[in-house]
Amino acid sequence: MSKKNISQEKIIQAFIASAFEKSAGGTSLADISESLEIKKASLYNHFSSRDEMYAAAVDFCGKEIRSVHYIQEKTIESVKNAKTSLTALFKRLTTRFFELYENEPLFEMYVFISTEKYFNLNALKITEDEQEIFCDEIKQILQAFVAAEKIEKKNERELREAASTLTAIIFQQRDAYIARRKETVRQNPESGAGSLFALPTDENFLNKTLKLQEMFLKTL
């Protein structure tokens, strides 16, 4: 294959895909070059070392994960216009959030970063930033409902605590769901996202998350 068809992004994607199957530590340059059908030496046209490739993969995933938002463009406006209830809104947003993370490419990126956060401080920072962004956006939603007088008035600390609790519920369930889904995909490659046999959303797991979420929302 001509090297003109290979880019840093394609190499990074190949690295992440291999890390999903073998772990980042178990992924060699030979694995990557074989998947791209190029000579191993050709990788050095784009990266000076495997470590540089690994760091670039972490940064690449970080940009993608940080770009994911819980709030949609018209979320706050729908609250102001009384077009949605607290429970219905969170159900819709959480369902969308799960669906984003259970499909490629975010699925493999998330698995890569969530594994590497135990070994790499930049990966850990990505997961921390994701939770912070998520918590801030949930807080904005709750503030909108308070302003619309749809839930009891709360001070800054109470709003932050409520947002943190909701974030913890959703992230804990999301993480468990993706971990389980990861093993299913690894053991049955033909079931991977994007294939003819792509796995459907696990409705039972999602419904459990929504129920836990709804139980908390009723206390607000």
Beta strands, then each sheet from edge to edge (+ up, - down):
end
